[in-house]
Amino acid sequence: MDDGEQKDQNTEEENEQTKLEEKGQNTSGDASSCPQQPLSKSAKKKLLKQQKFEAKKAEKKAQMKEQKRREVERKRKEWQDTLESIPEEERMKLIEARKGLRKERMEKRSEEKEKKMERLTQAKETGQKIVIDLEFSHLMSPNEINSLCQQIMYCYAVNGKSPVPAYLWLTGCDGDMGSQLLRLPGFDKWVMEKESRSYIEALHDQKCNLVYLTADSETVLDELDINKIYIVGGLVDRNRWKGITKKKAQDQGIQTARLPIGSYLKMSSSQVLTVNQVIEILLKFMETKDWKESFFQVIPQRKRFEASSREDEEETTAEGETKDRDEQLESKKRCVEVNPVL
């Protein structure tokens, strides 16, 4: 590589870093109350990698959409060719049979939808209340807000299919977040609470029952209490905002807790679970009353390092107290435990 090429590459990298810094600093809201943390070189690389991943993901989605369109067109042509190749009498019987199958499928979907609405309506009265806190939109980029909205859509879909659904609340649904949510298909008809106010305002009379789920909490969540209202932080933070949910809960004087993931399995490199994964874990536990089964059904295999029983975890902790420094460092290299919520 000659000097000219080296200079062009350096200039390109500097421009890219400048864009990342501007992206990290381009937030709305009260800057004095939530100062933007500067991105480290490692964080910039991770952000750039994430941007490339999102671009590749969008490209793959477009390809899948085109593939689906072609498949639909292929089946339509195949059906048309079949009809043209058989006598009129057989053609009419085949058309009627297809109409019957379509009607049967529609009736089944209608029945499933009706049962789903019954479960969600019942959950409003007697179900576990779970809040998704959306007051962090000013800390996220438009792409991150869009990603969170997709996670929320998945949360609602999974909750509707659950045999034991929760009653979901969205609080802080205003500004860019509120606008983006309104673009989701059928959002206005979702059976859930949608509050532009914060949960502290909307649930001020139940403040003593609020429990913020945060990985930084010292309290382990062993059981779900139907009288408690559990809060999940709606923040796609890319690891930029360490401890923000715990600090928020402490400032507001409400309880905190963390999921007992470390008691049942260990994680590989990734330490962050998405909002929809946390919600799905809670729903699975409501159904099975088994944390281990809930974690293993929801957390992807690629994020797991190894399974461990509660006894194994306790043994590791006890041994950790007597390990020398070199052994502790080696242990950290082999495995990093998950932060169960954002």
PAFI-774384 format. One record per residue (C-alpha): residue in one letter; x, y, z; residue number from 0. Coordinates in steps of 0.1 Angstrom, whole numbers, m for minus. Layout:
<sites>
[site 'a',[X,Y,Z],NUM],
...
</sites>
This chain:
<sites>
[site 'm',[0,0,0],0],
[site 'd',[15,34,m10],1],
[site 'd',[14,66,10],2],
[site 'g',[m16,79,m10],3],
[site 'e',[m37,48,m3],4],
[site 'q',[m27,48,34],5],
[site 'k',[m37,84,37],6],
[site 'd',[m71,77,20],7],
[site 'q',[m77,48,44],8],
[site 'n',[m68,68,75],9],
[site 't',[m91,96,63],10],
[site 'e',[m120,72,57],11],
[site 'e',[m115,56,92],12],
[site 'e',[m114,91,108],13],
[site 'n',[m146,101,90],14],
[site 'e',[m163,69,101],15],
[site 'q',[m153,75,138],16],
[site 't',[m165,111,135],17],
[site 'k',[m199,99,123],18],
[site 'l',[m201,74,152],19],
[site 'e',[m193,101,177],20],
[site 'e',[m220,123,163],21],
[site 'k',[m244,94,163],22],
[site 'g',[m236,87,199],23],
[site 'q',[m240,124,209],24],
[site 'n',[m272,130,189],25],
[site 't',[m298,125,215],26],
[site 's',[m328,145,226],27],
[site 'g',[m342,152,261],28],
[site 'd',[m326,168,291],29],
[site 'a',[m289,165,285],30],
[site 's',[m281,178,320],31],
[site 's',[m301,150,337],32],
[site 'c',[m289,122,313],33],
[site 'p',[m254,132,301],34],
[site 'q',[m242,113,271],35],
[site 'q',[m213,89,278],36],
[site 'p',[m185,92,253],37],
[site 'l',[m179,61,232],38],
[site 's',[m147,42,237],39],
[site 'k',[m127,29,207],40],
[site 's',[m141,m6,214],41],
[site 'a',[m176,7,216],42],
[site 'k',[m172,25,183],43],
[site 'k',[m161,m7,166],44],
[site 'k',[m190,m26,181],45],
[site 'l',[m214,1,169],46],
[site 'l',[m200,0,134],47],
[site 'k',[m203,m38,135],48],
[site 'q',[m239,m35,146],49],
[site 'q',[m246,m11,118],50],
[site 'k',[m232,m35,92],51],
[site 'f',[m252,m63,108],52],
[site 'e',[m284,m43,106],53],
[site 'a',[m277,m34,69],54],
[site 'k',[m270,m71,61],55],
[site 'k',[m302,m81,80],56],
[site 'a',[m323,m56,60],57],
[site 'e',[m308,m70,28],58],
[site 'k',[m316,m105,38],59],
[site 'k',[m351,m95,47],60],
[site 'a',[m356,m80,13],61],
[site 'q',[m343,m112,m4],62],
[site 'm',[m366,m133,17],63],
[site 'k',[m395,m111,7],64],
[site 'e',[m387,m114,m29],65],
[site 'q',[m383,m152,m26],66],
[site 'k',[m417,m154,m9],67],
[site 'r',[m433,m134,m37],68],
[site 'r',[m418,m157,m63],69],
[site 'e',[m430,m187,m44],70],
[site 'v',[m465,m173,m43],71],
[site 'e',[m464,m166,m80],72],
[site 'r',[m451,m202,m87],73],
[site 'k',[m479,m218,m67],74],
[site 'r',[m505,m195,m85],75],
[site 'k',[m492,m206,m119],76],
[site 'e',[m491,m242,m108],77],
[site 'w',[m527,m240,m97],78],
[site 'q',[m537,m224,m129],79],
[site 'd',[m520,m250,m150],80],
[site 't',[m536,m278,m130],81],
[site 'l',[m571,m263,m136],82],
[site 'e',[m564,m260,m174],83],
[site 's',[m552,m296,m176],84],
[site 'i',[m583,m313,m163],85],
[site 'p',[m620,m316,m175],86],
[site 'e',[m646,m291,m165],87],
[site 'e',[m664,m314,m140],88],
[site 'e',[m632,m323,m122],89],
[site 'r',[m621,m286,m122],90],
[site 'm',[m653,m276,m104],91],
[site 'k',[m649,m303,m78],92],
[site 'l',[m613,m292,m72],93],
[site 'i',[m623,m256,m69],94],
[site 'e',[m651,m264,m44],95],
[site 'a',[m627,m286,m24],96],
[site 'r',[m602,m258,m22],97],
[site 'k',[m629,m233,m11],98],
[site 'g',[m639,m257,16],99],
[site 'l',[m604,m260,30],100],
[site 'r',[m600,m222,29],101],
[site 'k',[m633,m218,48],102],
[site 'e',[m622,m243,74],103],
[site 'r',[m589,m225,79],104],
[site 'm',[m606,m192,83],105],
[site 'e',[m630,m206,109],106],
[site 'k',[m601,m221,128],107],
[site 'r',[m583,m188,128],108],
[site 's',[m614,m170,139],109],
[site 'e',[m619,m195,168],110],
[site 'e',[m582,m191,178],111],
[site 'k',[m585,m153,177],112],
[site 'e',[m616,m154,199],113],
[site 'k',[m599,m176,225],114],
[site 'k',[m569,m153,224],115],
[site 'm',[m591,m123,231],116],
[site 'e',[m607,m142,260],117],
[site 'r',[m574,m150,276],118],
[site 'l',[m561,m115,272],119],
[site 't',[m593,m100,286],120],
[site 'q',[m591,m124,316],121],
[site 'a',[m554,m115,321],122],
[site 'k',[m565,m78,325],123],
[site 'e',[m585,m89,355],124],
[site 't',[m564,m116,371],125],
[site 'g',[m531,m118,352],126],
[site 'q',[m496,m109,362],127],
[site 'k',[m489,m72,354],128],
[site 'i',[m457,m65,335],129],
[site 'v',[m446,m30,324],130],
[site 'i',[m423,m22,296],131],
[site 'd',[m407,12,304],132],
[site 'l',[m403,32,273],133],
[site 'e',[m388,64,288],134],
[site 'f',[m354,58,272],135],
[site 's',[m362,68,236],136],
[site 'h',[m340,99,239],137],
[site 'l',[m310,77,244],138],
[site 'm',[m315,56,213],139],
[site 's',[m310,62,176],140],
[site 'p',[m340,58,151],141],
[site 'n',[m328,23,142],142],
[site 'e',[m326,13,179],143],
[site 'i',[m362,27,185],144],
[site 'n',[m374,7,155],145],
[site 's',[m357,m24,168],146],
[site 'l',[m374,m19,202],147],
[site 'c',[m408,m15,185],148],
[site 'q',[m403,m48,167],149],
[site 'q',[m394,m65,200],150],
[site 'i',[m426,m50,216],151],
[site 'm',[m446,m64,187],152],
[site 'y',[m431,m98,193],153],
[site 'c',[m439,m95,230],154],
[site 'y',[m476,m89,223],155],
[site 'a',[m477,m119,198],156],
[site 'v',[m460,m143,223],157],
[site 'n',[m483,m131,251],158],
[site 'g',[m514,m137,230],159],
[site 'k',[m503,m173,223],160],
[site 's',[m494,m180,259],161],
[site 'p',[m518,m203,278],162],
[site 'v',[m511,m180,308],163],
[site 'p',[m508,m145,294],164],
[site 'a',[m497,m115,314],165],
[site 'y',[m514,m81,313],166],
[site 'l',[m488,m59,295],167],
[site 'w',[m484,m22,301],168],
[site 'l',[m464,2,279],169],
[site 't',[m455,34,297],170],
[site 'g',[m438,64,283],171],
[site 'c',[m455,60,249],172],
[site 'd',[m448,95,235],173],
[site 'g',[m425,113,212],174],
[site 'd',[m405,93,187],175],
[site 'm',[m414,61,205],176],
[site 'g',[m451,68,204],177],
[site 's',[m450,77,167],178],
[site 'q',[m431,45,158],179],
[site 'l',[m455,23,178],180],
[site 'l',[m485,37,160],181],
[site 'r',[m470,24,127],182],
[site 'l',[m472,m12,140],183],
[site 'p',[m500,m32,123],184],
[site 'g',[m531,m32,145],185],
[site 'f',[m514,m14,174],186],
[site 'd',[m545,6,182],187],
[site 'k',[m565,m27,188],188],
[site 'w',[m539,m44,210],189],
[site 'v',[m553,m56,244],190],
[site 'm',[m529,m39,267],191],
[site 'e',[m524,m6,286],192],
[site 'k',[m507,22,266],193],
[site 'e',[m497,51,287],194],
[site 's',[m480,83,276],195],
[site 'r',[m472,89,313],196],
[site 's',[m444,72,332],197],
[site 'y',[m452,42,353],198],
[site 'i',[m445,62,384],199],
[site 'e',[m474,86,375],200],
[site 'a',[m497,59,360],201],
[site 'l',[m492,35,390],202],
[site 'h',[m485,60,418],203],
[site 'd',[m511,43,441],204],
[site 'q',[m492,10,437],205],
[site 'k',[m457,23,441],206],
[site 'c',[m450,m2,469],207],
[site 'n',[m457,m31,445],208],
[site 'l',[m434,m19,417],209],
[site 'v',[m403,m41,411],210],
[site 'y',[m378,m31,384],211],
[site 'l',[m360,m60,368],212],
[site 't',[m323,m52,364],213],
[site 'a',[m292,m73,361],214],
[site 'd',[m275,m51,386],215],
[site 's',[m299,m58,415],216],
[site 'e',[m286,m77,446],217],
[site 't',[m320,m93,450],218],
[site 'v',[m327,m126,431],219],
[site 'l',[m362,m131,418],220],
[site 'd',[m371,m166,430],221],
[site 'e',[m409,m164,424],222],
[site 'l',[m433,m141,407],223],
[site 'd',[m458,m124,430],224],
[site 'i',[m492,m118,415],225],
[site 'n',[m495,m87,436],226],
[site 'k',[m463,m72,423],227],
[site 'i',[m459,m52,390],228],
[site 'y',[m427,m61,373],229],
[site 'i',[m409,m35,351],230],
[site 'v',[m387,m43,322],231],
[site 'g',[m364,m15,308],232],
[site 'g',[m372,m8,271],233],
[site 'l',[m337,2,261],234],
[site 'v',[m316,m11,231],235],
[site 'd',[m284,3,246],236],
[site 'r',[m256,m16,229],237],
[site 'n',[m239,m17,263],238],
[site 'r',[m236,21,264],239],
[site 'w',[m257,26,295],240],
[site 'k',[m245,4,323],241],
[site 'g',[m266,4,355],242],
[site 'i',[m291,30,342],243],
[site 't',[m322,10,352],244],
[site 'k',[m310,2,387],245],
[site 'k',[m301,39,393],246],
[site 'k',[m335,50,380],247],
[site 'a',[m352,26,404],248],
[site 'q',[m331,37,433],249],
[site 'd',[m338,74,426],250],
[site 'q',[m375,66,425],251],
[site 'g',[m374,46,457],252],
[site 'i',[m388,13,442],253],
[site 'q',[m377,m23,446],254],
[site 't',[m354,m41,422],255],
[site 'a',[m347,m77,413],256],
[site 'r',[m328,m98,388],257],
[site 'l',[m336,m131,370],258],
[site 'p',[m318,m161,385],259],
[site 'i',[m301,m170,352],260],
[site 'g',[m267,m176,368],261],
[site 's',[m282,m203,390],262],
[site 'y',[m292,m225,360],263],
[site 'l',[m269,m218,331],264],
[site 'k',[m238,m198,320],265],
[site 'm',[m236,m177,290],266],
[site 's',[m210,m173,262],267],
[site 's',[m198,m139,249],268],
[site 's',[m232,m121,247],269],
[site 'q',[m244,m107,280],270],
[site 'v',[m275,m89,269],271],
[site 'l',[m311,m103,265],272],
[site 't',[m336,m85,244],273],
[site 'v',[m368,m71,259],274],
[site 'n',[m389,m98,241],275],
[site 'q',[m366,m126,255],276],
[site 'v',[m371,m113,291],277],
[site 'i',[m409,m111,286],278],
[site 'e',[m410,m146,271],279],
[site 'i',[m389,m160,300],280],
[site 'l',[m414,m145,325],281],
[site 'l',[m443,m159,305],282],
[site 'k',[m427,m194,303],283],
[site 'f',[m422,m193,341],284],
[site 'm',[m458,m183,346],285],
[site 'e',[m468,m214,326],286],
[site 't',[m442,m239,339],287],
[site 'k',[m432,m226,373],288],
[site 'd',[m397,m238,363],289],
[site 'w',[m369,m212,358],290],
[site 'k',[m345,m237,342],291],
[site 'e',[m370,m248,316],292],
[site 's',[m380,m212,309],293],
[site 'f',[m344,m202,303],294],
[site 'f',[m336,m232,281],295],
[site 'q',[m367,m227,260],296],
[site 'v',[m361,m190,254],297],
[site 'i',[m323,m183,254],298],
[site 'p',[m308,m193,221],299],
[site 'q',[m283,m221,221],300],
[site 'r',[m256,m199,206],301],
[site 'k',[m257,m177,238],302],
[site 'r',[m252,m206,262],303],
[site 'f',[m219,m217,275],304],
[site 'e',[m229,m247,296],305],
[site 'a',[m258,m258,318],306],
[site 's',[m253,m259,356],307],
[site 's',[m275,m269,384],308],
[site 'r',[m281,m247,414],309],
[site 'e',[m257,m270,434],310],
[site 'd',[m230,m266,408],311],
[site 'e',[m234,m228,409],312],
[site 'e',[m232,m227,447],313],
[site 'e',[m200,m249,446],314],
[site 't',[m184,m226,420],315],
[site 't',[m192,m196,443],316],
[site 'a',[m177,m214,473],317],
[site 'e',[m146,m223,454],318],
[site 'g',[m143,m188,441],319],
[site 'e',[m137,m175,476],320],
[site 't',[m105,m195,479],321],
[site 'k',[m91,m193,443],322],
[site 'd',[m60,m174,438],323],
[site 'r',[m58,m144,414],324],
[site 'd',[m46,m165,384],325],
[site 'e',[m74,m190,387],326],
[site 'q',[m100,m162,390],327],
[site 'l',[m88,m146,358],328],
[site 'e',[m87,m179,340],329],
[site 's',[m123,m185,351],330],
[site 'k',[m134,m152,338],331],
[site 'k',[m119,m159,304],332],
[site 'r',[m137,m192,301],333],
[site 'c',[m172,m179,309],334],
[site 'v',[m190,m147,316],335],
[site 'e',[m224,m149,333],336],
[site 'v',[m254,m132,316],337],
[site 'n',[m269,m99,326],338],
[site 'p',[m305,m111,325],339],
[site 'v',[m322,m78,317],340],
[site 'l',[m313,m45,302],341],
</sites>
